[in-house]
Amino acid sequence: MRIITRLFRVPSRRREGFSLVELLVVAFILGVGLLGLAALMALSLRGQTSSRRLETATFLANNVLEQLSMDGRISAQLRSDGQIIPATALVANAADGTAIAYSAKDIAGTLQTTFDLEGRPSATTQLFRVNWVRRANAKGGAPAPSSNTATSEVVVNVTWTEDQQKPGGGSLPIQKWLSISRMIRY
């Protein structure tokens, strides 16, 4: 009988659970943690947007350099074969030191000088602008006597605008740019 009474005995009244102060402290710590997490997420999204734009600018610059390099190789081959370089040859007919806006056809076939976040030509989403310049070399851009071709540095510049957060709130537009160069034979 003694065992049965022990099993079903009502425990003495002890304080169980949390006090209101303990609950408020836990809620405060949890709130600070969640605010920190939200700030980290906002910073991460801003960094991701900036990184995406830099990636697209790099893609555009490399794409333009590849096209100009191919144009230069065609001009060099024509020149070495003794043929006339057409007026459409971009690198061969560029004036040294003169910036030239790069343009490409959009889906409708219209030439555009601005590009969207995907790097596609776009008149509606004007995010990136691309220009390029052929820099004069030490020989003045004259063709080399042995190969009858010239070599110059071609610089491609991509510009875009990003919003930077001000410390007091709000944003400030910041102009950013990327420049990539390559020696191109033409």
C-alpha positions in Angstrom: 0.0 0.0 0.0 2.8 2.3 0.8 4.1 2.0 -2.8 0.8 2.9 -4.3 0.4 6.0 -2.2 3.9 7.1 -3.2 3.1 6.7 -6.9 -0.1 8.7 -6.7 1.0 11.3 -4.2 0.5 14.9 -5.2 3.8 16.7 -5.3 4.3 19.7 -3.1 3.5 23.0 -4.7 6.8 24.3 -6.1 7.1 27.2 -8.5 7.3 25.9 -11.9 7.6 27.8 -15.3 9.2 31.1 -16.1 8.7 34.5 -14.6 7.7 37.5 -16.7 11.2 39.1 -16.4 12.8 35.9 -17.8 10.4 35.9 -20.7 11.1 39.6 -21.5 14.9 39.0 -21.4 14.5 36.0 -23.8 12.2 38.1 -26.1 14.7 40.9 -26.2 17.6 38.7 -27.1 15.6 37.0 -29.8 14.5 40.4 -31.2 18.1 41.6 -31.4 19.1 38.4 -33.1 16.3 38.7 -35.7 17.1 42.4 -36.4 20.7 41.5 -37.0 19.7 38.7 -39.3 17.4 41.1 -41.2 20.2 43.6 -41.6 22.5 40.8 -42.8 20.0 39.7 -45.4 19.6 43.3 -46.7 23.4 43.7 -47.0 23.6 40.3 -48.7 21.0 41.3 -51.3 22.7 44.6 -52.0 26.0 42.8 -52.5 24.4 40.3 -54.8 23.0 43.0 -57.0 26.3 44.8 -57.2 28.1 41.5 -58.0 25.5 40.7 -60.7 26.1 44.0 -62.4 29.8 43.6 -62.3 29.5 40.2 -63.8 27.3 41.5 -66.6 29.7 44.4 -67.3 32.6 41.9 -67.5 30.6 39.7 -69.9 29.8 42.7 -72.1 33.4 44.0 -72.1 34.8 40.5 -73.0 32.2 40.0 -75.7 33.0 43.4 -77.3 36.7 42.6 -77.2 36.2 39.3 -78.8 34.2 40.9 -81.6 36.8 43.6 -82.1 39.5 41.0 -82.1 37.8 39.0 -84.8 37.2 42.2 -86.8 41.0 42.9 -86.4 42.0 39.4 -87.5 39.8 39.7 -90.7 41.4 43.1 -91.5 44.9 41.8 -90.9 44.2 38.8 -93.2 42.9 41.1 -95.9 45.8 43.5 -95.6 48.4 40.6 -95.7 46.6 39.3 -98.8 47.0 42.7 -100.5 43.2 43.3 -100.5 41.4 46.5 -99.6 40.1 46.7 -96.0 36.3 47.6 -96.2 35.0 50.7 -94.6 33.0 48.5 -92.2 36.2 47.3 -90.5 35.9 48.7 -87.0 39.4 48.5 -85.6 41.3 49.3 -88.8 39.2 52.4 -89.5 39.0 53.8 -86.0 40.9 57.0 -85.2 43.4 56.5 -82.4 42.2 58.0 -79.1 38.6 58.5 -80.2 35.9 56.8 -78.1 33.3 54.9 -80.1 30.0 53.8 -78.7 29.4 50.1 -79.2 26.0 49.2 -80.6 24.2 45.9 -81.2 20.9 44.9 -82.6 18.0 44.1 -80.3 15.3 41.5 -80.9 13.5 43.8 -83.3 16.7 44.4 -85.3 17.1 48.0 -84.1 20.6 49.2 -83.2 20.9 50.0 -79.5 23.8 51.5 -77.5 22.4 50.5 -74.0 22.2 47.1 -72.5 20.0 45.4 -69.8 21.0 43.4 -66.8 21.3 40.2 -69.0 23.7 42.0 -71.4 21.1 42.2 -74.2 20.7 45.4 -76.2 17.7 47.3 -74.9 16.1 50.7 -75.3 13.7 50.3 -72.4 16.1 49.0 -69.7 19.2 51.3 -70.2 21.5 50.0 -67.5 24.9 49.6 -69.3 26.7 51.7 -71.8 29.7 50.4 -73.7 32.3 52.3 -75.6 35.8 51.4 -76.9 38.9 53.2 -78.1 41.9 52.2 -80.1 45.0 53.6 -78.4 47.9 54.8 -80.5 51.0 52.6 -80.1 54.6 53.7 -80.0 55.0 53.2 -83.8 52.0 55.4 -84.5 49.7 52.6 -85.6 51.7 52.0 -88.8 51.6 48.4 -90.2 54.6 46.2 -89.4 56.8 45.9 -92.5 57.2 42.1 -92.2 53.5 41.2 -91.9 51.9 44.3 -93.3 49.6 44.4 -90.2 49.4 46.9 -87.3 48.9 46.2 -83.6 47.2 48.5 -81.1 45.8 48.3 -77.7 42.0 48.4 -77.7 40.3 49.5 -74.5 36.6 48.6 -73.8 34.8 50.7 -71.1 31.5 49.7 -69.6 29.7 52.2 -67.4 26.6 51.8 -65.2 24.9 53.4 -62.2 24.3 51.8 -58.8 22.4 53.1 -55.8 24.6 53.4 -52.7 22.9 53.6 -49.3 23.6 56.8 -47.3 24.3 56.4 -43.6 21.3 58.6 -42.6 18.9 56.7 -45.0 18.0 57.1 -48.6 20.3 56.3 -51.6 22.8 58.1 -53.7 23.5 57.1 -57.4 27.1 56.1 -57.9 28.6 55.9 -61.4 30.7 52.7 -61.8 32.9 51.5 -64.7 34.9 48.6 -65.9 37.8 48.8 -68.4 39.4 45.9 -70.1 42.1 46.1 -72.8 43.8 43.8 -75.2 46.4 44.1 -77.9 44.7 43.6 -81.3 46.3 43.0 -84.6 44.5 44.6 -87.6 
